[in-house]
Amino acid sequence: MQPKPDSIEYSKKTYKPLIARAEYWPVMQLSRNRRSFIEEVTEASIERILEAKPSRAALVEELETTLHREKLRIKGNPWAVDPEDDAQYWGEVQRILVNISSDTNGKTAGQEKELLRSIINRYAEEIAGSFQHSSYRFARRAITFGFSRLLNASRVKGFGSLWSNQYTLQDKLHIAGETDHIRSLAQRGVVVMVPTHFSNLDSILIGWVIHVLGLPPFIYGAGLNLFNIGVIAYFMNSLGAYKVDRRKKNVIYLETLKTYSNLAIQSGCHSLFFPGGTRSRSGKLEKRLKLGLLTSAMEAQRDMYQKHSGTEAKKIFIVPVSINYNFVLEAPSLINEYLKIKGQERYYVESDKYSNSYKILKFLVKFFTKGSDISVSIGRGMDLLGNFVDDEGNSYDNNGKLIDTRDYFVSNGVVNKDKQREQEYTRMLSEAIVKEYHRINRVFPSHLVAFVAFEMLQKKYEKLDLFSLLRLSDDELIIPYEEFKTTFERLRNAVVDLYHQNKVHVDPKLTGDVDKVIMHGLKNVGMYHSKRTLKRNKQGDITTEDMNTLFYYHNRLVGYDLEQHI
């Protein structure tokens, strides 16, 4: 049984801004008070570090550990976006620490705290976004205008097609799911959007979606490495990004980052986290999330309950989002990184990285002049315990019972801090997000043809391990079309069954004549890559030019037990 196409079509609804005047946007107010906010983050971070390292010896040891890791970063993994005085600054930190460590008569008393303040303030300055309304307005218009022009030029024939308005971005970038729901929640509390993460383009894409939904700009953590790419850096700065340097693993930096996120949420800024931490190297939906930034949201909710009574305390809503691509620009390099880690010396990696503005722009031109689409699926809102909420923001447990989330932070009649308790809550929230990712994942024909082809080849050579399978020669990677078609149709039926059980979403193009669906999938899967992920050969059979990327796109449907139908 197939779903009816009209039951899974995308919405093209237009939304009015929830807050029309930019001066009332929380992110605008945060930017206006940037200096005082950085000072607030610095003081709060110092307090957190000193609470964890109360003795002078423990604090000095933490400072020395931070220095050691920063020197290794500067020497072993420098980036163009790093401050010009990086080596000089940490050289001065080393000089001060040497004096502190050699002090036997107390002359340097208090210097360790001042050094801590200096380091945290430097980190906070680096992390803090620089949102400007004029830049935001320009970036939003540039994205909409530029992409729409490319889209119309590719689909409208005749003179003047470049200036046609026949097609809009919503004909290309589809928004589905709980759109009205997230708008309702944004008026009743603070929304923390948690998308899947597959491409460096995710941040720009989500920024556009937020605008289309009429939501005020969100703040979001973006990898500092992306600021090496000029065009990406401009748009991220303009769209509300704060910087996250994943090379920095020291406690002082991580506490500063979490404090920044916590206080921004408390100030009313809607936020966006990529809880997977980084792009999915394997192509799989995230299963294990990084808990650091989710912990900051948990702590922010507890802090707001401590500071405010009754309905004065704003509620934080977690909204999972699934970004669905037919192809991912960085797929070859991502899967090679994954295979290198998984296979260690058994696998050789070839470079296929897209790390400059020219290549990003070239990709965007190709994307908008081809027939491939992207969809963004908005999931149901949750509270910080992973309970679903209604449009009014009320939480319900698994039995449908109305609950007050404040009660989960109460002990002996008062809201209090309990680190172990909140760690368990964060773990529960993480599991709920992952489950929702799988439910709102939208299956494209490209996903299914890749899954079917790889699984059929794996079953054919079931005695081979993964790496031996990936090394098979071209003449061993051929699947007779009729066999492929029969298996594909069986798997499509299984996906539709999952759809009717509300366990996955389905792209409208997955419905209809099976031959046409297969051809659409073959055309779109990995369409940008130099080696075709899947194609039909001269005899009409299915084959691949790149088993690695086939494995990557196949992985999108791992976790649904579809293998049993092969």
C-alpha positions, 0 to 999 in steps of 0.5 A: 500500500502506497501513501497518497502523494497529497498526504506527504506533500511539502508545505509552501505556506508563508508566515508572518514574522512573530516579532516584526521589529528587529530591535525587539529580537532577543539576539539583537538585544544580546548583540547590543549589549555584547561587551557586558554579556562577555563580562557576564560570561567571564564572571560566571565561568570563573565561578564555575571553574573555581567551584570545580578547582577550589584550591590554588594547586588544583587551579594552577594544574588546570591552567598548566594543562590548558597551556600544554594543550593550547601549545600542541594546537598551535604547533600541530593544527593551526588554522588561518582564522586563529588570532595573529597573536596566538603564540605570543599570548600563550608564551606570556601565559607560560611565563606567568605560570613558570613564575607562579610554580617557582614562587616559594614566598607567596609573591604571586598570590592571586595571579593564578585567578587573574590569569584564569580571568584573562584566558576565559575573557579571551575565549569568550571574545572568540566565542561571542557572535557579532550579529548585525541587523543590516548584515542579517538583512543583506545576507537573507536577501542575498541568499533568497535572491541569488538562489532564486535566480539560479533556480528560475534560470534552470527551470524557466525557458526563454529570454529573461528566465534569470529574472523570472519569479515563477519558482521560489526557494520553497520549490527547491528547499522543502519545509515539512512537519511541525511548522505551526507548532514551533511558531507557537512554542517560540511565543511561549518560551525559548526554543532550542532547535537540534538538527541533524548535521551532514554538511557545512551548508546546514547552518545557512540552510537552517538560517533560511528555514528560520526566516521562512517560518517567521521566527526571529534569528537564532543564535547557533554554534558553528565550527570555527574552521568554517570561518576559514571559508570567506563566503560561509564566514560572512553568512554565518556571522550575519545569521547569528553564529557564535564560534565553537573551536572543537580543537579546544578540549580543555576544561576552561574552554568547554566551561566558557562555551557552556556558560555562553550558551546557558546565559544566552538561553536565559536571556531569551535567545532561541538557539540552535545546536548540532548535538551530533557535535560534527558532521556525520562522517558515516552518513548515518543518522546520529545515534550518540549525541554530544551532551555538552551543549544539551547540558547547558540548556538543562542548566539554563532551565534549572537556573531559570526555575531557581531565579523565577517563580510560577509562570515567570520562569520561561520554559525551554523547548527542544525541537529536533530537525532532520535535514534531508539531502539527495547528495552531500557535497563533502560525502567522499571525504567524510566517508574516507575519514570514517573508513580510515578511523574504522579500518586504521592502516587497512584503508587509504584515504584520498583527499576530496575536501571542499575548503574554499569559497570558490568550491562552495559557490561552484557547488551551489550553482550546480545544486540550484541548476540540477533537479535535486531537492532538499527537505527539512523536517521539523519534529515535535517539541520536547521539554528538557526531560524528553517529554513531548509538549503541546502547542501551549507548551504543556508537557505530557508523560508517556501515559498522556498525563500532564506534568510540571517540569519544575518538579523534576528540579525540586528536592526537599521543596526547593529547586536545587542543583544536582549534577548527577540527576541532571546528567541522567535527564540529559541522557534521557533527552538525548535518547528522545532526540535520536528517536525523533530523528529517525521518525522525522527522517524523510526517505528520498528515492536516492536513499533507497536505491543506495541502500538496496544496491549496497545491501544486495552487493553485501549479501552477494559477497557475504563472506567478505568483510566491509573493507574487502567488499569496498575493494571489489573490481568494477566487473564484480559490482553489477546487479541485474536490473530486474533483480534490483527492481524486485528488491527495490519494490519490496523495500519500498513497501517496507518503508511505506509500512514504517510510514503508516506506523509513524516511524519515518517520513516519505518523500512524495517522489518515492511514490508512483511507477517503480521504474520512474522512482528508481531512475529518479533515485539513480539520477540524484544520488551523489549527482555532484561527485566526479564518480557516479555513486550508482548508474545503469550500464550499457546493458541496463544493469545497476553498477557503481563507480564508487563503493565508498560513497555508495556505502555513505548514502546507504547508511542513511537508512541504517537503523530501520531493520530494512536489511531483513527484506533483502 
